[in-house]
Amino acid sequence: SIRYRYTAVLVLQKKAAMLCSSKQALLRQRAPVAHTPLGKAALRAAGKQRSGRAMATISMDPESFVIPAAPDLTPDGEWEKILTGGVCTPKGFKAAGVFAGLRASGKKADLALVLADADAVVGGTFTQNVMCAAPCLYCKEVMGRKDTVRAVLTNAGQANAATGEQGYKDALECAATMADALGVSRDDVMLQSTGVIGRRMKMENFIPAIPEIAKVVGSSEADGHRAAVAITTTDLVSKSGALRVMVGGKPVHIGGMCKGSGMIHPNMATMLGVVTCDASVTPEVWRGMVKRASIASFNQITVDGDTSTNDCVIGLASGAAGTPLISDANSAEGKQLEAALTALLQGLAKSIAWDGEGATCLLEVECVGARTDAEARQVARSVVGSSLAKSAMFGHDPNWGRLAAAAGYSGVDFDQADLGVQMGTMPLMAKGQPLDFDKVAANQYLKDTCSKHGTVYVKVTVGQGAGRGFAWGCDLSYDYVKINAEYTT
């Protein structure tokens, strides 16, 4: 989603200033990759007009990428975090991010390309919103026809959703133009779009820019970071990461980028994600891994309860690491790879919730004691999505009754005599009974955490089962309403 109205800009500037001091310490952990000006190569004019459209210019000027990187929120495990990594970290991938004039105003980069050196196995999860955007419809059709692709092209500015038949034709033209520039078939190109719903893309700028971005792809960390910046909208930070994990005794890399700050309540099945991996995996196994990892990560975050028309995660596996082919997800190698993939996606998903519009804290809810992991995730997501609970977090009010109520309406059946609620290290309720607790200390815990844009931890117990699940969100502040109240006017 994009806000380019003057007052909205002021609100975002105010939000950025407010968060500057509270986020500063965390952001120092993930400083943005330095951008090196590329001289004349940084400013190119399209070589010719197309379909009567005006010539367009793309730019890689450093001013188009002035946005810090999100802090690392990836869980620890049997993998090595690469803090400056991204989609270019795995072998066999290049990327680029450029300014092409696709947004309503400003000079922020708005067009990204992730390119595989050779055919890469593709997996993906897509929005279940009935108003599915044209690029999502197109990608699902491609995946129904092919197991591999070469490129993912993403634009920011217009969502190309609720644009009817013409919007779908625009998507096809973009894919065909990208394919021509790369010398591949149209079905080798996947598409993602983000921005204002109900508006066509700026095709007069978009189409001429496509061949130009193909000329500036690179495999450096800076190239990956530029791509991550180009897909952002109201995000105050770019979101990317990478891991190195041993699979069958050999190193494998997984990298990724995503965007999202508002309209976040994915149900993959306005967040977008691209994941790259250099392991060798069969299409069936890889698609299953991407789906399950998305369920345990992106499907477990919420900022405002609104499911976007454009939610989409695309995963590419190049096989360039030279590892043996993984054909069984339940093999030791399959489990190693999926665990690392899930961890990376959870880190990216948490960065979206951390950067929620107007947010002052990340809210992490853990549910234990459920019959299954799926039921535990359902309870956790219900709690983290409660507007009343989110408002209480912003007001530093340890009103645990709202947490208990949200668990109760989650749709998961449990005995209320088993319910327990804990905030931070403080038990507030146990076995269905309220506990005496230090309200001043609980209030101070919330104040201290929100003042540094930290993580508020909530644990909910619903029984004695083995099911365990997590969900992530953020508090609900005054600024969220300010940012969204006059979205397009």
BELTA-V28870 format. One record per residue. N is the residue number from 1. RES is the residue in one small letter. OMEGA is omega as a letter, one per 30 degrees, with the letter a starting at -180 (* if undefined). BURIAL is 1 if it has 9 or more other C-alpha atoms within 8 Angstrom, else 0. Layout:
n & res & omega & burial
N & RES & OMEGA & BURIAL
N & RES & OMEGA & BURIAL
This chain:
n & res & omega & burial
1 & s & a & 1
2 & i & l & 1
3 & r & a & 1
4 & y & l & 1
5 & r & a & 1
6 & y & a & 0
7 & t & l & 0
8 & a & l & 1
9 & v & l & 1
10 & l & l & 0
11 & v & l & 1
12 & l & l & 1
13 & q & l & 0
14 & k & l & 0
15 & k & a & 1
16 & a & l & 1
17 & a & a & 0
18 & m & a & 0
19 & l & a & 1
20 & c & a & 0
21 & s & a & 1
22 & s & a & 1
23 & k & a & 1
24 & q & a & 1
25 & a & a & 0
26 & l & a & 0
27 & l & l & 1
28 & r & l & 0
29 & q & a & 0
30 & r & l & 1
31 & a & a & 0
32 & p & l & 1
33 & v & a & 0
34 & a & l & 0
35 & h & l & 0
36 & t & l & 0
37 & p & a & 0
38 & l & l & 0
39 & g & a & 0
40 & k & l & 0
41 & a & a & 0
42 & a & a & 1
43 & l & a & 1
44 & r & l & 1
45 & a & l & 1
46 & a & a & 1
47 & g & a & 0
48 & k & l & 0
49 & q & l & 1
50 & r & l & 0
51 & s & l & 0
52 & g & a & 0
53 & r & l & 0
54 & a & l & 0
55 & m & a & 1
56 & a & l & 1
57 & t & l & 1
58 & i & a & 1
59 & s & l & 1
60 & m & l & 1
61 & d & a & 1
62 & p & a & 1
63 & e & l & 0
64 & s & a & 1
65 & f & a & 1
66 & v & l & 0
67 & i & a & 1
68 & p & l & 1
69 & a & l & 1
70 & a & l & 1
71 & p & l & 1
72 & d & l & 1
73 & l & a & 0
74 & t & l & 1
75 & p & l & 0
76 & d & l & 0
77 & g & a & 0
78 & e & l & 0
79 & w & l & 1
80 & e & l & 0
81 & k & l & 1
82 & i & a & 1
83 & l & l & 0
84 & t & a & 1
85 & g & a & 1
86 & g & a & 1
87 & v & l & 1
88 & c & a & 1
89 & t & l & 1
90 & p & l & 1
91 & k & l & 1
92 & g & a & 1
93 & f & l & 1
94 & k & a & 1
95 & a & l & 1
96 & a & l & 1
97 & g & a & 1
98 & v & l & 1
99 & f & a & 1
100 & a & l & 1
101 & g & a & 1
102 & l & l & 1
103 & r & a & 1
104 & a & l & 0
105 & s & l & 0
106 & g & a & 0
107 & k & a & 0
108 & k & l & 1
109 & a & a & 1
110 & d & a & 1
111 & l & a & 1
112 & a & l & 1
113 & l & l & 1
114 & v & a & 1
115 & l & l & 1
116 & a & a & 1
117 & d & l & 0
118 & a & a & 0
119 & d & l & 1
120 & a & l & 1
121 & v & a & 1
122 & v & l & 1
123 & g & a & 1
124 & g & l & 1
125 & t & a & 1
126 & f & a & 1
127 & t & l & 1
128 & q & l & 1
129 & n & a & 1
130 & v & l & 0
131 & m & a & 0
132 & c & a & 1
133 & a & a & 1
134 & a & a & 1
135 & p & l & 1
136 & c & l & 1
137 & l & a & 1
138 & y & a & 1
139 & c & l & 1
140 & k & l & 1
141 & e & l & 0
142 & v & a & 1
143 & m & l & 1
144 & g & a & 0
145 & r & a & 0
146 & k & l & 0
147 & d & a & 0
148 & t & l & 1
149 & v & l & 1
150 & r & a & 1
151 & a & l & 1
152 & v & a & 1
153 & l & a & 1
154 & t & l & 1
155 & n & l & 1
156 & a & a & 1
157 & g & l & 1
158 & q & a & 1
159 & a & a & 1
160 & n & l & 1
161 & a & a & 1
162 & a & l & 1
163 & t & l & 1
164 & g & a & 0
165 & e & a & 0
166 & q & l & 0
167 & g & l & 1
168 & y & l & 1
169 & k & l & 0
170 & d & l & 1
171 & a & l & 1
172 & l & l & 1
173 & e & l & 0
174 & c & l & 1
175 & a & a & 1
176 & a & l & 1
177 & t & l & 1
178 & m & l & 1
179 & a & l & 1
180 & d & a & 1
181 & a & a & 1
182 & l & a & 0
183 & g & l & 0
184 & v & l & 0
185 & s & a & 1
186 & r & a & 1
187 & d & l & 1
188 & d & a & 1
189 & v & l & 1
190 & m & a & 1
191 & l & l & 1
192 & q & l & 1
193 & s & l & 1
194 & t & a & 1
195 & g & a & 1
196 & v & l & 1
197 & i & l & 1
198 & g & l & 1
199 & r & l & 1
200 & r & l & 1
201 & m & l & 1
202 & k & a & 0
203 & m & a & 0
204 & e & l & 1
205 & n & a & 1
206 & f & a & 1
207 & i & l & 1
208 & p & a & 1
209 & a & a & 1
210 & i & l & 1
211 & p & a & 1
212 & e & a & 1
213 & i & l & 1
214 & a & a & 1
215 & k & a & 0
216 & v & l & 0
217 & v & l & 1
218 & g & a & 0
219 & s & a & 1
220 & s & l & 1
221 & e & l & 1
222 & a & l & 1
223 & d & l & 1
224 & g & l & 1
225 & h & l & 1
226 & r & l & 1
227 & a & a & 1
228 & a & l & 1
229 & v & a & 1
230 & a & a & 1
231 & i & a & 1
232 & t & l & 1
233 & t & l & 1
234 & t & l & 1
235 & d & l & 1
236 & l & l & 0
237 & v & l & 1
238 & s & a & 1
239 & k & l & 1
240 & s & a & 1
241 & g & l & 1
242 & a & l & 1
243 & l & l & 1
244 & r & a & 1
245 & v & l & 1
246 & m & l & 1
247 & v & a & 1
248 & g & l & 0
249 & g & l & 0
250 & k & a & 0
251 & p & l & 1
252 & v & l & 1
253 & h & l & 1
254 & i & l & 1
255 & g & l & 1
256 & g & l & 1
257 & m & l & 1
258 & c & l & 1
259 & k & l & 1
260 & g & l & 1
261 & s & l & 1
262 & g & a & 1
263 & m & a & 1
264 & i & l & 1
265 & h & a & 1
266 & p & l & 1
267 & n & a & 1
268 & m & b & 1
269 & a & * & 1
270 & t & l & 1
271 & m & l & 1
272 & l & l & 1
273 & g & l & 1
274 & v & a & 1
275 & v & l & 1
276 & t & a & 1
277 & c & a & 1
278 & d & l & 1
279 & a & l & 1
280 & s & a & 1
281 & v & l & 1
282 & t & a & 1
283 & p & a & 1
284 & e & a & 0
285 & v & a & 1
286 & w & a & 1
287 & r & l & 1
288 & g & l & 1
289 & m & a & 1
290 & v & a & 1
291 & k & a & 1
292 & r & l & 1
293 & a & l & 1
294 & s & l & 1
295 & i & a & 1
296 & a & a & 1
297 & s & a & 1
298 & f & l & 1
299 & n & a & 1
300 & q & l & 1
301 & i & l & 1
302 & t & l & 1
303 & v & a & 1
304 & d & l & 1
305 & g & a & 1
306 & d & l & 1
307 & t & a & 1
308 & s & l & 1
309 & t & a & 1
310 & n & a & 1
311 & d & a & 1
312 & c & l & 1
313 & v & l & 1
314 & i & l & 1
315 & g & a & 1
316 & l & l & 1
317 & a & a & 1
318 & s & a & 1
319 & g & a & 1
320 & a & l & 1
321 & a & l & 1
322 & g & l & 0
323 & t & l & 1
324 & p & a & 0
325 & l & l & 0
326 & i & a & 1
327 & s & a & 0
328 & d & a & 0
329 & a & a & 1
330 & n & l & 0
331 & s & l & 0
332 & a & l & 0
333 & e & l & 1
334 & g & l & 1
335 & k & l & 1
336 & q & a & 1
337 & l & a & 1
338 & e & l & 1
339 & a & l & 0
340 & a & l & 1
341 & l & l & 1
342 & t & l & 1
343 & a & l & 1
344 & l & a & 1
345 & l & l & 1
346 & q & l & 1
347 & g & l & 1
348 & l & l & 1
349 & a & l & 1
350 & k & l & 1
351 & s & l & 1
352 & i & l & 1
353 & a & l & 1
354 & w & a & 1
355 & d & l & 1
356 & g & a & 1
357 & e & l & 1
358 & g & a & 1
359 & a & l & 1
360 & t & l & 1
361 & c & l & 1
362 & l & l & 1
363 & l & l & 1
364 & e & l & 1
365 & v & l & 1
366 & e & l & 1
367 & c & l & 1
368 & v & l & 1
369 & g & l & 1
370 & a & l & 1
371 & r & a & 1
372 & t & l & 1
373 & d & a & 1
374 & a & l & 0
375 & e & l & 1
376 & a & l & 1
377 & r & a & 1
378 & q & l & 1
379 & v & a & 1
380 & a & a & 1
381 & r & l & 1
382 & s & a & 1
383 & v & a & 1
384 & v & a & 1
385 & g & a & 1
386 & s & l & 1
387 & s & l & 0
388 & l & l & 0
389 & a & a & 1
390 & k & l & 1
391 & s & l & 1
392 & a & l & 1
393 & m & a & 1
394 & f & a & 1
395 & g & l & 0
396 & h & a & 1
397 & d & a & 1
398 & p & a & 1
399 & n & a & 0
400 & w & l & 0
401 & g & l & 0
402 & r & l & 1
403 & l & l & 1
404 & a & a & 1
405 & a & a & 0
406 & a & l & 1
407 & a & a & 1
408 & g & a & 0
409 & y & a & 0
410 & s & a & 1
411 & g & l & 0
412 & v & a & 1
413 & d & l & 0
414 & f & l & 0
415 & d & a & 0
416 & q & l & 0
417 & a & l & 0
418 & d & a & 1
419 & l & l & 1
420 & g & l & 1
421 & v & l & 1
422 & q & l & 1
423 & m & a & 1
424 & g & l & 0
425 & t & a & 0
426 & m & l & 0
427 & p & a & 1
428 & l & a & 1
429 & m & l & 1
430 & a & l & 1
431 & k & l & 1
432 & g & a & 1
433 & q & l & 1
434 & p & a & 0
435 & l & l & 0
436 & d & l & 0
437 & f & a & 0
438 & d & a & 0
439 & k & l & 0
440 & v & l & 0
441 & a & l & 0
442 & a & l & 1
443 & n & a & 1
444 & q & l & 1
445 & y & l & 1
446 & l & l & 1
447 & k & a & 1
448 & d & a & 0
449 & t & a & 1
450 & c & a & 1
451 & s & l & 1
452 & k & a & 1
453 & h & a & 1
454 & g & a & 1
455 & t & l & 1
456 & v & a & 1
457 & y & l & 1
458 & v & l & 1
459 & k & a & 1
460 & v & l & 1
461 & t & a & 1
462 & v & a & 1
463 & g & a & 1
464 & q & a & 0
465 & g & a & 1
466 & a & a & 1
467 & g & a & 1
468 & r & l & 1
469 & g & a & 1
470 & f & l & 1
471 & a & a & 1
472 & w & l & 1
473 & g & a & 1
474 & c & l & 1
475 & d & a & 1
476 & l & a & 1
477 & s & l & 1
478 & y & a & 0
479 & d & l & 1
480 & y & l & 1
481 & v & l & 0
482 & k & a & 1
483 & i & a & 1
484 & n & a & 0
485 & a & a & 0
486 & e & a & 0
487 & y & a & 1
488 & t & a & 0
489 & t & * & 0
